[in-house]
Amino acid sequence: MAKAKTAYVCADCGASFNKWQGQCSECGAWNTLGEFVIEPASAAPKARMAGYAGAVDPPKITSLKSLSQDAEVRVSTGIGELDRVLGGGLVEGSVVLVGGDPGIGKSTLLLQALASMGQRLPALYVTGEESLAQVAGRATRLGLPLDNLHALSETGVERILDLVSKSRPRLIVADSIQTLWSEQLTAAPGSVSQVRESAARLVRFAKETGTSVFLVGHVTKEGGIAGPRVLEHMVDAVLYFEGESGSRFRILRAFKNRFGAVNELGVFAMSDKGLREVPNPSAIFLSGSGTPTPGSVVMVTREGTRPLLVEVQALVDQSPLSNPRRVTLGLEQNRLAMLLAVLHRHGGVGVFDQDVFVNVVGGIRVQETAADLPVLLSVLSSLRDRPLQDKTIAFGEVGLSGEIRPVPNGEERLKEAATHGFRRAIVPKANAPRGGRVGEMEVIGVERLSDAIEQM
């Protein structure tokens, strides 16, 4: 078989060159050229691989109205939180990229899912970083059944595809994509070109055969998945594992999902038997203190399709610096500065000579505007050293003119708070029910920031 032609493409601007050079002459970036395979048009597959179900006819233009509107066929992974993040289960022929820090539980979770799904459909665990004995040892420690677990220790993507074409698994886990390499490229495994080419071959195989593929990806020091950015565009879903180094809780978040909601959360707890699901994640994000404390406010945020109760804490202290600090963990720092300006202008409370520290308990990141009102109430509570009334929650967006704007799914948020025993809620007036109550919980609707301060 003749060696495929290659070109060198800049990762920043996309310019193509016939040979490698240190600097891209188009954009001026250094060390951004990577080797890529140039495939002739005749090499494109004309139909699905022989032996697999679902062979298709040659491509033709089709009206979307004539297509079947049936939902995608999903297979449960046997792990409820993983199914939730995937949008209800694993779709046939989908490619899912799972990233996260080393040791956070990526391989453990996928091995548990593989053991559960292996009882219903043939599956294969391809390891490029560990030996088969290490994989078997981990499965034994986790107490997983070994009867339906099949593994392969190989890094050559051509040999992997040749073996799976004969064994015909319906699910493949590649751990990790950075260890795979193609013999058509001379670059070292883990390079940009090898990662892209290996992923492209696995994605093509998945779409042609209907095989579902999980790709495990390393992360860089900045927290992004190592390799070219195009890798995240090639796959159907991108999942990230998050978690504090000293905490046993892990959060699996969907940043991209073609078959479900993005920003969906799955919460797990690490134990000696692997990752186990947390059925009530709101409980772990709330403080265990039985008495109200100054600077602490509980809010209802919404991640994907799930409302979550999280605790927002603020600490306001006299600053010895000429420029007081504004530090946030789990929130956007620039938005905190804007909210403090609104508090001064429309609430009559200035903290320009105070250090302000805001933290979302549990390591969760809140990316919606419903946290505006709880943040301001927690800052004011800490400044005055007066706690809010017991069993009180709040949510709402604060505008620059001091108005309290409604947020989506307000009724669902209030029902979630009432389920957890909260008796009082400070929310935008547009989100408050007509009767002023949800079950046993009193709901107070406010229109202006000054109204919310009075309700404290």
Secondary structure, DSSP 8 states (H G I E B T S, - for coil): ----EEEEEETTT--EESS--SB-TTT--BS-EEEEEE--GGGS--S--TTSS----S-----GGGS------EE--S-HHHHHHHTSSEETT-EEEEE-STTSSHHHHHHHHHHHHTTTS-EEEEESSS-HHHHHHHHHHTT---TT--EEE--BHHHHHHHHHHH--SEEEEE-GGG-B-TT--S-TTSHHHHHHHHHHHHHHHHHH--EEEEEE-B-TTSSBSS-THHHHHSSEEEEEE--TT-SEEEEEEEEETTS-TT-EEEEEEETTEEEE-S-HHHHHS---SS--TTEEEEEEEETTEEEEEEEEEEEEE--SSS--EEEESS-HHHHHHHHHHHHHHH----TTEEEEEEETTS----SGGGHHHHHHHHHHHHHT----TTEEE--EE-TTSBEE--TTHHHHHHHHHHTT--EEEEEGGGS-TTSEETTEEEEEESBHHHHHHH-
